[in-house]
């Protein structure tokens, strides 16, 4: 399935050299050099590796009260992250955008993967998430005041962060309005300092005045957006700011049930409102990427794509959200996200045509990440 339009081409061969797609040709024209490694995918549909555009390596939503487990000792978080990395790449996630973990464990995991010491997806990451001492962010660290935030941005970048991630809201709406936990000045400091140092910004924001302040400041990506208004959807549509949707957080009841006890009821009550907002976002035609936000392994991305379909997204749109749109949000357009000559050889194989049956993405039969065969 080549290109960004997922055009189906039958009986094709993909030639890979040094981790790059060098040729795409009819199989009958492929060289028969026995010195080449041949992977027989004749019974499979080949498509780009999946891109999880919002996740956390050590956060595991399959665990009871999983958010509270981010307070576990660092060795436990590292072991959990290592297991999640393995599960994700074997489930076809060849690129992952990681938006906050503890003590720069994400940076060290990326370095180990890039060195060849450990097998895993390409990681694009943020280091420590920036939050207010009074605000939301189980994977974040609290910083108060513009100067403390300036230093936090610099330290994240010094440690190797690709993105600056911050939290301005919680995850629930309120009759009194959506609280913004950072001041306008603090938001402006994060965005301006990151831009000055050449890093994009990503904000956990589900709506309210925090959305408007982030848009005013020039943030690059809005994460979640569960309760933005029609007016805010229009503003997003008319801007270059991107959106990452994580629909399963509100649409999969097992996910809500795994939250700390006091949060279960309020999230169930807000689910229909979140669903209505996400349906409006999809109807608007805003481009969006897709993330699991703490779900790992087999079927995780397929479940999020199924949520998009239930919200009204077409199958090609859901596939794009999990591939080329994700690449754009990661700053990797032209590198990954589609099967084209010159792109990284990030490929997965499934038994059925996903344009006709998206459920097939829950059973990945072949994984090639940056040219290396990890599952066949």
C-alpha beads as a LAMMPS data file, in Angstrom:
LAMMPS data file: protein, C-alpha beads

376 atoms
375 bonds

1 atom types
1 bond types

-500.0 500.0 xlo xhi
-500.0 500.0 ylo yhi
-500.0 500.0 zlo zhi

Masses

1 110.0

Atoms # bond

1 1 1 0.000 0.000 0.000
2 1 1 2.167 2.793 -1.331
3 1 1 2.151 6.562 -0.834
4 1 1 0.028 8.653 1.479
5 1 1 -3.196 7.753 -0.316
6 1 1 -2.790 4.049 0.527
7 1 1 -2.992 3.001 -3.085
8 1 1 -3.088 -0.787 -3.254
9 1 1 -0.490 -2.294 -5.576
10 1 1 -0.378 -6.046 -6.041
11 1 1 2.627 -8.351 -6.410
12 1 1 5.210 -5.703 -5.584
13 1 1 8.712 -5.911 -4.142
14 1 1 10.298 -3.330 -1.833
15 1 1 14.084 -3.142 -2.018
16 1 1 15.765 -1.976 1.192
17 1 1 19.365 -0.893 1.605
18 1 1 20.950 0.664 4.715
19 1 1 17.530 1.041 6.294
20 1 1 16.116 3.041 3.358
21 1 1 13.562 2.078 0.716
22 1 1 15.630 2.144 -2.494
23 1 1 13.201 0.693 -5.023
24 1 1 9.564 -0.313 -5.316
25 1 1 8.877 -2.514 -8.318
26 1 1 6.797 -5.423 -9.596
27 1 1 8.057 -8.590 -7.941
28 1 1 8.747 -10.193 -11.316
29 1 1 11.307 -7.463 -12.015
30 1 1 13.077 -7.743 -8.668
31 1 1 16.706 -8.947 -8.772
32 1 1 17.133 -12.621 -7.956
33 1 1 20.512 -12.222 -6.280
34 1 1 20.747 -14.982 -3.699
35 1 1 23.006 -12.762 -1.601
36 1 1 19.997 -10.621 -0.745
37 1 1 17.810 -11.289 2.267
38 1 1 14.362 -12.186 0.996
39 1 1 11.260 -11.771 3.123
40 1 1 8.266 -13.528 1.658
41 1 1 5.274 -11.278 2.213
42 1 1 3.238 -12.663 -0.650
43 1 1 0.330 -13.467 1.655
44 1 1 0.423 -10.074 3.397
45 1 1 -0.632 -6.504 2.835
46 1 1 2.335 -4.199 3.415
47 1 1 1.781 -0.722 4.851
48 1 1 3.796 1.904 6.734
49 1 1 4.793 1.236 10.309
50 1 1 2.360 2.688 12.818
51 1 1 3.144 5.960 14.580
52 1 1 1.865 6.353 18.123
53 1 1 1.946 10.142 18.406
54 1 1 1.133 10.323 22.122
55 1 1 2.389 7.826 24.652
56 1 1 4.478 7.461 27.808
57 1 1 6.956 4.618 28.090
58 1 1 6.403 3.756 31.746
59 1 1 2.668 4.473 31.881
60 1 1 0.585 1.318 31.503
61 1 1 -3.183 1.769 31.382
62 1 1 -3.755 -1.977 31.716
63 1 1 -2.789 -1.759 35.402
64 1 1 -5.344 -0.938 38.108
65 1 1 -5.118 2.705 39.252
66 1 1 -2.414 3.047 36.620
67 1 1 -1.962 6.808 36.967
68 1 1 -0.893 6.444 40.592
69 1 1 1.746 3.919 39.546
70 1 1 3.814 6.734 38.057
71 1 1 4.956 7.218 41.676
72 1 1 6.588 3.766 41.658
73 1 1 10.375 3.596 42.277
74 1 1 12.482 4.461 39.246
75 1 1 13.795 0.880 38.679
76 1 1 10.198 -0.350 38.418
77 1 1 9.380 2.400 35.910
78 1 1 12.438 1.551 33.810
79 1 1 11.588 -2.156 33.710
80 1 1 7.987 -1.332 32.795
81 1 1 9.195 0.997 30.040
82 1 1 11.522 -1.663 28.616
83 1 1 8.686 -4.183 28.485
84 1 1 6.330 -1.668 26.889
85 1 1 8.899 -0.752 24.236
86 1 1 9.243 -4.392 23.240
87 1 1 5.477 -4.926 23.128
88 1 1 4.930 -1.787 21.062
89 1 1 7.456 -2.429 18.330
90 1 1 6.304 -6.041 17.889
91 1 1 2.754 -4.644 17.587
92 1 1 3.855 -2.613 14.579
93 1 1 4.629 0.740 16.220
94 1 1 7.854 1.751 14.496
95 1 1 7.802 5.376 15.721
96 1 1 6.589 6.675 19.063
97 1 1 6.233 10.223 20.347
98 1 1 6.801 10.120 24.103
99 1 1 5.336 13.030 26.042
100 1 1 6.700 12.789 29.548
101 1 1 8.415 10.234 31.746
102 1 1 10.350 10.199 34.973
103 1 1 14.018 11.157 35.388
104 1 1 14.775 11.193 31.653
105 1 1 14.289 7.447 31.345
106 1 1 12.832 8.128 27.874
107 1 1 16.079 9.789 26.773
108 1 1 18.144 6.828 27.962
109 1 1 15.792 4.350 26.284
110 1 1 16.088 6.245 23.007
111 1 1 19.878 6.282 23.263
112 1 1 19.991 2.538 23.903
113 1 1 17.710 1.864 20.933
114 1 1 19.701 4.135 18.627
115 1 1 22.966 2.470 19.673
116 1 1 21.587 -0.945 18.751
117 1 1 21.742 -2.197 22.331
118 1 1 17.964 -2.629 22.532
119 1 1 15.255 -3.165 19.923
120 1 1 12.445 -0.665 19.805
121 1 1 10.637 2.049 17.859
122 1 1 12.158 5.316 16.783
123 1 1 11.520 7.571 19.777
124 1 1 10.706 11.291 19.639
125 1 1 10.519 12.524 23.209
126 1 1 10.106 15.351 25.679
127 1 1 11.920 14.359 28.871
128 1 1 10.189 15.835 31.906
129 1 1 6.695 17.210 31.392
130 1 1 6.260 20.732 32.799
131 1 1 3.283 21.361 35.077
132 1 1 2.122 23.715 37.808
133 1 1 2.467 22.641 41.443
134 1 1 -1.326 23.024 41.641
135 1 1 -2.098 21.333 38.325
136 1 1 -2.603 18.071 36.496
137 1 1 0.141 15.836 35.187
138 1 1 0.925 12.429 36.687
139 1 1 3.987 12.147 34.432
140 1 1 5.005 15.773 34.917
141 1 1 7.223 17.772 37.273
142 1 1 6.037 20.969 38.921
143 1 1 7.604 24.355 38.175
144 1 1 6.155 27.702 39.217
145 1 1 6.877 31.108 37.738
146 1 1 8.361 32.120 34.371
147 1 1 11.994 31.905 35.477
148 1 1 11.683 28.404 36.944
149 1 1 9.943 27.345 33.755
150 1 1 12.666 28.868 31.588
151 1 1 15.253 26.764 33.433
152 1 1 13.074 23.647 33.105
153 1 1 12.831 24.097 29.337
154 1 1 16.585 24.558 29.063
155 1 1 17.330 21.509 31.210
156 1 1 15.014 19.302 29.152
157 1 1 16.763 20.401 25.984
158 1 1 20.201 19.972 27.557
159 1 1 19.264 16.410 28.466
160 1 1 18.258 15.655 24.869
161 1 1 14.529 16.392 24.553
162 1 1 13.139 16.757 21.023
163 1 1 9.898 18.390 22.210
164 1 1 8.890 20.612 25.111
165 1 1 5.736 19.197 26.720
166 1 1 3.608 21.023 29.266
167 1 1 0.233 20.664 30.976
168 1 1 -2.285 23.487 31.285
169 1 1 -5.534 21.665 32.147
170 1 1 -6.781 18.492 33.774
171 1 1 -8.879 15.933 31.919
172 1 1 -12.375 16.857 33.131
173 1 1 -14.756 19.715 32.316
174 1 1 -16.182 21.868 35.093
175 1 1 -19.380 23.876 35.491
176 1 1 -17.206 26.736 36.698
177 1 1 -15.085 26.564 33.534
178 1 1 -11.952 24.665 32.603
179 1 1 -9.155 25.706 34.965
180 1 1 -5.877 26.737 33.360
181 1 1 -3.155 25.792 35.833
182 1 1 -0.419 27.894 34.221
183 1 1 -0.537 31.649 33.857
184 1 1 -0.460 33.328 30.465
185 1 1 3.072 34.518 31.239
186 1 1 4.232 31.003 32.079
187 1 1 2.754 29.620 28.857
188 1 1 4.403 32.373 26.825
189 1 1 7.738 31.618 28.493
190 1 1 7.562 27.916 27.623
191 1 1 6.710 28.540 23.985
192 1 1 9.153 31.395 23.409
193 1 1 12.066 29.645 25.123
194 1 1 11.436 26.423 23.213
195 1 1 11.180 28.232 19.889
196 1 1 14.356 30.190 20.577
197 1 1 16.151 26.880 21.090
198 1 1 14.603 25.246 18.040
199 1 1 12.181 22.875 19.738
200 1 1 8.440 22.444 19.071
201 1 1 5.948 22.591 21.928
202 1 1 3.152 20.189 22.812
203 1 1 0.475 20.973 25.397
204 1 1 -1.888 18.759 27.326
205 1 1 -5.032 20.826 26.905
206 1 1 -8.636 19.652 26.861
207 1 1 -10.202 23.094 26.459
208 1 1 -11.045 26.312 28.267
209 1 1 -9.082 29.534 28.341
210 1 1 -5.854 27.530 28.415
211 1 1 -6.509 26.547 24.797
212 1 1 -6.815 30.193 23.765
213 1 1 -3.708 31.261 25.676
214 1 1 -1.696 28.429 24.109
215 1 1 -2.904 29.352 20.632
216 1 1 -2.046 33.014 21.304
217 1 1 1.457 32.008 22.423
218 1 1 2.104 29.956 19.281
219 1 1 2.107 26.391 20.578
220 1 1 2.784 23.769 17.912
221 1 1 0.567 20.839 18.943
222 1 1 -2.562 20.503 21.080
223 1 1 -2.864 17.134 22.821
224 1 1 -6.342 15.643 23.424
225 1 1 -8.740 18.606 22.988
226 1 1 -11.670 16.660 24.471
227 1 1 -13.763 19.707 25.383
228 1 1 -12.817 22.462 22.972
229 1 1 -15.707 24.540 21.669
230 1 1 -16.964 24.959 18.103
231 1 1 -15.281 28.360 18.056
232 1 1 -12.003 26.810 19.166
233 1 1 -12.350 24.082 16.542
234 1 1 -12.727 26.815 13.910
235 1 1 -9.652 28.572 15.256
236 1 1 -7.644 25.359 15.126
237 1 1 -8.872 24.678 11.607
238 1 1 -7.636 28.072 10.421
239 1 1 -4.171 27.692 11.951
240 1 1 -1.002 25.672 11.465
241 1 1 -1.340 24.191 14.961
242 1 1 -1.725 20.426 14.892
243 1 1 -3.899 18.168 17.027
244 1 1 -3.232 14.715 18.455
245 1 1 -6.363 12.756 19.323
246 1 1 -6.418 10.064 22.009
247 1 1 -10.046 8.900 21.843
248 1 1 -9.724 5.663 23.785
249 1 1 -9.192 7.578 27.027
250 1 1 -12.899 8.444 27.050
251 1 1 -14.353 5.776 24.745
252 1 1 -12.983 2.548 26.243
253 1 1 -14.733 1.839 29.538
254 1 1 -11.972 -0.491 30.770
255 1 1 -9.645 2.482 30.495
256 1 1 -11.890 4.625 32.689
257 1 1 -12.379 1.762 35.156
258 1 1 -8.587 1.505 35.624
259 1 1 -8.345 5.100 36.875
260 1 1 -7.976 5.927 40.569
261 1 1 -11.370 5.382 42.237
262 1 1 -12.466 9.020 42.709
263 1 1 -11.891 9.735 38.992
264 1 1 -13.971 6.873 37.565
265 1 1 -17.448 8.379 38.029
266 1 1 -16.632 11.894 36.781
267 1 1 -14.920 10.533 33.663
268 1 1 -17.872 8.297 32.844
269 1 1 -20.191 11.276 33.230
270 1 1 -18.030 13.377 30.876
271 1 1 -17.602 10.673 28.233
272 1 1 -20.578 11.644 26.076
273 1 1 -19.490 15.290 26.010
274 1 1 -15.971 14.252 24.998
275 1 1 -17.367 11.999 22.289
276 1 1 -19.516 14.827 20.908
277 1 1 -16.488 17.129 20.742
278 1 1 -14.351 14.539 18.975
279 1 1 -17.128 13.911 16.439
280 1 1 -17.214 17.653 15.732
281 1 1 -13.433 17.727 15.301
282 1 1 -13.590 14.910 12.748
283 1 1 -16.467 16.558 10.867
284 1 1 -14.459 19.782 10.672
285 1 1 -11.752 18.179 8.539
286 1 1 -8.923 19.233 10.865
287 1 1 -5.862 17.043 10.278
288 1 1 -4.989 15.017 13.341
289 1 1 -2.539 12.388 14.482
290 1 1 -3.356 9.517 16.819
291 1 1 -1.991 8.343 20.160
292 1 1 -2.768 5.714 22.789
293 1 1 -1.644 7.688 25.871
294 1 1 -0.503 4.797 28.009
295 1 1 -1.771 1.733 26.144
296 1 1 0.866 -0.633 24.808
297 1 1 1.215 -3.755 22.725
298 1 1 -0.950 -5.816 20.423
299 1 1 -4.109 -4.097 19.250
300 1 1 -3.456 -0.783 21.026
301 1 1 -3.302 1.404 17.929
302 1 1 -5.979 -0.679 16.202
303 1 1 -8.329 0.050 19.104
304 1 1 -7.697 3.796 18.805
305 1 1 -8.368 3.639 15.058
306 1 1 -11.602 1.773 15.777
307 1 1 -12.567 4.629 18.089
308 1 1 -11.923 7.112 15.264
309 1 1 -14.152 5.064 12.976
310 1 1 -16.905 5.056 15.612
311 1 1 -16.606 8.839 15.759
312 1 1 -17.175 9.140 12.019
313 1 1 -13.653 9.005 10.577
314 1 1 -13.176 7.208 7.271
315 1 1 -10.803 4.244 7.138
316 1 1 -8.207 6.164 5.054
317 1 1 -8.378 9.050 7.550
318 1 1 -7.828 6.692 10.476
319 1 1 -4.880 5.054 8.705
320 1 1 -3.405 8.469 7.900
321 1 1 -3.758 9.532 11.531
322 1 1 -1.683 6.511 12.533
323 1 1 0.973 6.959 9.823
324 1 1 1.709 10.057 7.737
325 1 1 -0.137 12.555 9.970
326 1 1 1.772 11.131 12.909
327 1 1 5.017 11.598 11.011
328 1 1 4.192 15.270 10.460
329 1 1 3.455 15.839 14.156
330 1 1 6.763 14.133 15.004
331 1 1 8.632 16.364 12.547
332 1 1 9.511 13.279 10.499
333 1 1 7.630 13.942 7.268
334 1 1 9.904 12.903 4.429
335 1 1 11.513 10.296 6.708
336 1 1 8.719 7.918 7.705
337 1 1 4.958 7.507 7.519
338 1 1 4.562 6.193 3.974
339 1 1 6.015 3.588 1.628
340 1 1 7.977 5.612 -0.895
341 1 1 11.463 5.555 -2.367
342 1 1 13.896 7.380 -0.106
343 1 1 11.846 6.879 3.051
344 1 1 12.950 4.925 6.091
345 1 1 12.092 1.247 5.774
346 1 1 9.452 1.237 8.520
347 1 1 6.973 -1.384 7.353
348 1 1 4.373 -3.753 8.732
349 1 1 2.501 -6.664 7.186
350 1 1 -1.062 -7.798 7.908
351 1 1 -3.191 -10.599 6.501
352 1 1 -6.159 -8.574 5.205
353 1 1 -6.595 -5.282 3.396
354 1 1 -6.962 -2.704 6.220
355 1 1 -9.013 -0.476 3.932
356 1 1 -11.644 -3.202 4.025
357 1 1 -10.993 -4.585 7.512
358 1 1 -9.178 -2.399 10.048
359 1 1 -9.384 -5.190 12.627
360 1 1 -6.489 -6.839 10.824
361 1 1 -4.190 -4.212 12.391
362 1 1 -4.651 -5.911 15.756
363 1 1 -2.629 -8.866 14.417
364 1 1 0.635 -7.626 12.922
365 1 1 2.482 -10.460 11.157
366 1 1 5.617 -8.637 9.978
367 1 1 7.567 -5.696 11.400
368 1 1 10.528 -3.958 9.795
369 1 1 11.874 -0.931 11.682
370 1 1 14.498 1.251 10.016
371 1 1 15.322 -1.644 7.735
372 1 1 15.774 -4.222 10.474
373 1 1 13.457 -7.215 10.455
374 1 1 12.049 -7.571 13.966
375 1 1 9.158 -9.892 13.191
376 1 1 8.453 -11.998 10.126

Bonds

1 1 1 2
2 1 2 3
3 1 3 4
4 1 4 5
5 1 5 6
6 1 6 7
7 1 7 8
8 1 8 9
9 1 9 10
10 1 10 11
11 1 11 12
12 1 12 13
13 1 13 14
14 1 14 15
15 1 15 16
16 1 16 17
17 1 17 18
18 1 18 19
19 1 19 20
20 1 20 21
21 1 21 22
22 1 22 23
23 1 23 24
24 1 24 25
25 1 25 26
26 1 26 27
27 1 27 28
28 1 28 29
29 1 29 30
30 1 30 31
31 1 31 32
32 1 32 33
33 1 33 34
34 1 34 35
35 1 35 36
36 1 36 37
37 1 37 38
38 1 38 39
39 1 39 40
40 1 40 41
41 1 41 42
42 1 42 43
43 1 43 44
44 1 44 45
45 1 45 46
46 1 46 47
47 1 47 48
48 1 48 49
49 1 49 50
50 1 50 51
51 1 51 52
52 1 52 53
53 1 53 54
54 1 54 55
55 1 55 56
56 1 56 57
57 1 57 58
58 1 58 59
59 1 59 60
60 1 60 61
61 1 61 62
62 1 62 63
63 1 63 64
64 1 64 65
65 1 65 66
66 1 66 67
67 1 67 68
68 1 68 69
69 1 69 70
70 1 70 71
71 1 71 72
72 1 72 73
73 1 73 74
74 1 74 75
75 1 75 76
76 1 76 77
77 1 77 78
78 1 78 79
79 1 79 80
80 1 80 81
81 1 81 82
82 1 82 83
83 1 83 84
84 1 84 85
85 1 85 86
86 1 86 87
87 1 87 88
88 1 88 89
89 1 89 90
90 1 90 91
91 1 91 92
92 1 92 93
93 1 93 94
94 1 94 95
95 1 95 96
96 1 96 97
97 1 97 98
98 1 98 99
99 1 99 100
100 1 100 101
101 1 101 102
102 1 102 103
103 1 103 104
104 1 104 105
105 1 105 106
106 1 106 107
107 1 107 108
108 1 108 109
109 1 109 110
110 1 110 111
111 1 111 112
112 1 112 113
113 1 113 114
114 1 114 115
115 1 115 116
116 1 116 117
117 1 117 118
118 1 118 119
119 1 119 120
120 1 120 121
121 1 121 122
122 1 122 123
123 1 123 124
124 1 124 125
125 1 125 126
126 1 126 127
127 1 127 128
128 1 128 129
129 1 129 130
130 1 130 131
131 1 131 132
132 1 132 133
133 1 133 134
134 1 134 135
135 1 135 136
136 1 136 137
137 1 137 138
138 1 138 139
139 1 139 140
140 1 140 141
141 1 141 142
142 1 142 143
143 1 143 144
144 1 144 145
145 1 145 146
146 1 146 147
147 1 147 148
148 1 148 149
149 1 149 150
150 1 150 151
151 1 151 152
152 1 152 153
153 1 153 154
154 1 154 155
155 1 155 156
156 1 156 157
157 1 157 158
158 1 158 159
159 1 159 160
160 1 160 161
161 1 161 162
162 1 162 163
163 1 163 164
164 1 164 165
165 1 165 166
166 1 166 167
167 1 167 168
168 1 168 169
169 1 169 170
170 1 170 171
171 1 171 172
172 1 172 173
173 1 173 174
174 1 174 175
175 1 175 176
176 1 176 177
177 1 177 178
178 1 178 179
179 1 179 180
180 1 180 181
181 1 181 182
182 1 182 183
183 1 183 184
184 1 184 185
185 1 185 186
186 1 186 187
187 1 187 188
188 1 188 189
189 1 189 190
190 1 190 191
191 1 191 192
192 1 192 193
193 1 193 194
194 1 194 195
195 1 195 196
196 1 196 197
197 1 197 198
198 1 198 199
199 1 199 200
200 1 200 201
201 1 201 202
202 1 202 203
203 1 203 204
204 1 204 205
205 1 205 206
206 1 206 207
207 1 207 208
208 1 208 209
209 1 209 210
210 1 210 211
211 1 211 212
212 1 212 213
213 1 213 214
214 1 214 215
215 1 215 216
216 1 216 217
217 1 217 218
218 1 218 219
219 1 219 220
220 1 220 221
221 1 221 222
222 1 222 223
223 1 223 224
224 1 224 225
225 1 225 226
226 1 226 227
227 1 227 228
228 1 228 229
229 1 229 230
230 1 230 231
231 1 231 232
232 1 232 233
233 1 233 234
234 1 234 235
235 1 235 236
236 1 236 237
237 1 237 238
238 1 238 239
239 1 239 240
240 1 240 241
241 1 241 242
242 1 242 243
243 1 243 244
244 1 244 245
245 1 245 246
246 1 246 247
247 1 247 248
248 1 248 249
249 1 249 250
250 1 250 251
251 1 251 252
252 1 252 253
253 1 253 254
254 1 254 255
255 1 255 256
256 1 256 257
257 1 257 258
258 1 258 259
259 1 259 260
260 1 260 261
261 1 261 262
262 1 262 263
263 1 263 264
264 1 264 265
265 1 265 266
266 1 266 267
267 1 267 268
268 1 268 269
269 1 269 270
270 1 270 271
271 1 271 272
272 1 272 273
273 1 273 274
274 1 274 275
275 1 275 276
276 1 276 277
277 1 277 278
278 1 278 279
279 1 279 280
280 1 280 281
281 1 281 282
282 1 282 283
283 1 283 284
284 1 284 285
285 1 285 286
286 1 286 287
287 1 287 288
288 1 288 289
289 1 289 290
290 1 290 291
291 1 291 292
292 1 292 293
293 1 293 294
294 1 294 295
295 1 295 296
296 1 296 297
297 1 297 298
298 1 298 299
299 1 299 300
300 1 300 301
301 1 301 302
302 1 302 303
303 1 303 304
304 1 304 305
305 1 305 306
306 1 306 307
307 1 307 308
308 1 308 309
309 1 309 310
310 1 310 311
311 1 311 312
312 1 312 313
313 1 313 314
314 1 314 315
315 1 315 316
316 1 316 317
317 1 317 318
318 1 318 319
319 1 319 320
320 1 320 321
321 1 321 322
322 1 322 323
323 1 323 324
324 1 324 325
325 1 325 326
326 1 326 327
327 1 327 328
328 1 328 329
329 1 329 330
330 1 330 331
331 1 331 332
332 1 332 333
333 1 333 334
334 1 334 335
335 1 335 336
336 1 336 337
337 1 337 338
338 1 338 339
339 1 339 340
340 1 340 341
341 1 341 342
342 1 342 343
343 1 343 344
344 1 344 345
345 1 345 346
346 1 346 347
347 1 347 348
348 1 348 349
349 1 349 350
350 1 350 351
351 1 351 352
352 1 352 353
353 1 353 354
354 1 354 355
355 1 355 356
356 1 356 357
357 1 357 358
358 1 358 359
359 1 359 360
360 1 360 361
361 1 361 362
362 1 362 363
363 1 363 364
364 1 364 365
365 1 365 366
366 1 366 367
367 1 367 368
368 1 368 369
369 1 369 370
370 1 370 371
371 1 371 372
372 1 372 373
373 1 373 374
374 1 374 375
375 1 375 376
